[in-house]
Amino acid sequence: MKYLILLLSICLLPGFAFADQLKPFTSDGCSAFPDGTLEENTLWLACCEEHDRAYWQGGTYQQRLDADKQLKQCVAALGKPKTALLMLVGVRVGGSPALPTGFRWGYGWSYPRGYGELTEEELQQVKKMTPP
């Protein structure tokens, strides 16, 4: 029995010994949503890119909720409160970390990854790789 435990420990050790590596930041703009209006086709693109920065790094459920609220506020401040509400609904439904998409919460990390505080090492990776 002790050999079985030792063997399992050796097999599982590599999975716990190395932290996940953050992938470089990418943004697809507003994902499956337009980046702006027909007249101003990038009107809220900057709001979406900032939102993507938060989603890329991931973190806690509260951090996701805050990022989604900030997206809504950013778009509403551009004079588009109805669009902002629609976008909020979209990201709340489609941005779950449970979905294997390129725009899920924490998409900079390997899938699957749920909600949770980033470790100090992970925070250092985020800091190092956060675009200006």
C-alpha positions in Angstrom: 0.0 0.0 0.0 2.8 2.5 0.8 4.3 1.8 -2.6 1.0 2.7 -4.3 0.8 5.9 -2.3 4.4 6.7 -3.3 3.8 5.9 -6.9 0.7 8.1 -7.0 2.6 10.9 -5.3 5.3 10.8 -7.9 2.8 10.8 -10.7 0.8 13.7 -9.3 3.7 15.8 -8.2 4.4 17.4 -11.6 0.9 18.7 -11.8 1.2 20.5 -8.5 4.9 21.5 -8.6 4.6 23.9 -11.5 2.2 26.8 -11.7 0.2 27.5 -14.8 1.8 29.9 -17.3 -0.2 32.9 -18.4 -0.5 33.2 -22.2 0.2 36.6 -23.8 -2.7 39.1 -23.7 -5.1 39.0 -26.7 -8.3 40.8 -27.4 -11.0 40.1 -29.9 -12.6 43.4 -29.2 -16.2 43.0 -28.2 -16.2 39.2 -29.1 -19.4 38.3 -30.9 -20.8 41.8 -30.4 -20.2 44.8 -32.7 -17.3 47.1 -31.6 -19.5 50.2 -32.2 -22.4 51.6 -34.2 -22.7 51.8 -38.0 -21.7 55.4 -37.8 -18.9 55.0 -35.3 -17.8 51.4 -35.8 -15.3 51.5 -32.8 -17.3 53.6 -30.4 -17.0 51.2 -27.4 -14.1 49.1 -28.6 -11.8 50.6 -25.8 -14.4 49.5 -23.2 -14.3 46.0 -24.5 -10.5 45.9 -24.7 -10.3 47.0 -21.0 -12.8 44.4 -20.2 -10.7 41.8 -22.0 -7.7 42.6 -19.8 -9.7 41.7 -16.7 -11.1 38.5 -18.3 -7.6 37.5 -19.6 -6.2 37.5 -16.0 -9.3 36.1 -14.3 -9.6 36.0 -10.5 -12.6 35.8 -8.2 -16.3 35.9 -8.9 -16.5 39.4 -7.4 -13.7 40.6 -9.7 -15.6 39.3 -12.7 -18.8 41.0 -11.5 -16.8 44.3 -11.1 -15.3 44.0 -14.6 -18.7 43.4 -16.1 -20.2 46.4 -14.3 -17.3 48.6 -15.4 -17.9 47.5 -19.0 -21.6 48.5 -18.7 -20.6 51.9 -17.1 -18.0 52.6 -19.8 -20.5 51.9 -22.7 -23.3 53.8 -20.9 -21.0 56.8 -20.5 -20.7 56.9 -24.3 -24.4 57.6 -24.4 -25.5 54.1 -25.1 -27.2 52.8 -21.9 -29.4 50.3 -23.6 -26.5 48.9 -25.5 -24.6 48.7 -22.2 -27.3 46.7 -20.6 -27.4 44.3 -23.5 -23.7 43.9 -23.4 -23.9 43.2 -19.6 -26.4 40.4 -20.2 -24.1 39.0 -22.9 -21.0 38.9 -20.8 -22.8 37.5 -17.8 -24.1 34.6 -19.8 -21.3 34.0 -22.2 -18.2 34.8 -20.1 -18.4 31.9 -17.6 -15.1 30.2 -16.8 -16.9 26.9 -17.3 -17.2 27.5 -21.0 -14.1 26.4 -23.2 -14.1 29.7 -25.2 -11.4 32.2 -26.0 -13.3 34.9 -24.2 -14.2 33.1 -20.9 -13.2 34.5 -17.5 -9.5 33.7 -17.0 -8.9 32.9 -20.7 -5.2 33.7 -20.3 -4.8 30.6 -18.3 -5.2 26.9 -19.3 -8.7 25.6 -19.4 -10.4 24.6 -17.1 -9.9 27.3 -14.5 -12.7 28.6 -12.3 -12.9 31.5 -9.9 -10.3 32.1 -7.3 -7.7 34.5 -6.0 -4.5 34.6 -8.1 -1.4 33.5 -6.3 1.5 35.9 -5.8 3.4 34.1 -8.6 0.4 34.5 -10.9 0.0 38.1 -10.0 3.6 38.7 -11.0 3.0 37.0 -14.3 0.0 39.3 -14.9 2.0 42.4 -14.0 4.9 41.4 -16.3 2.6 40.6 -19.2 0.0 43.3 -18.9 0.1 45.5 -22.0 0.6 49.2 -21.5 
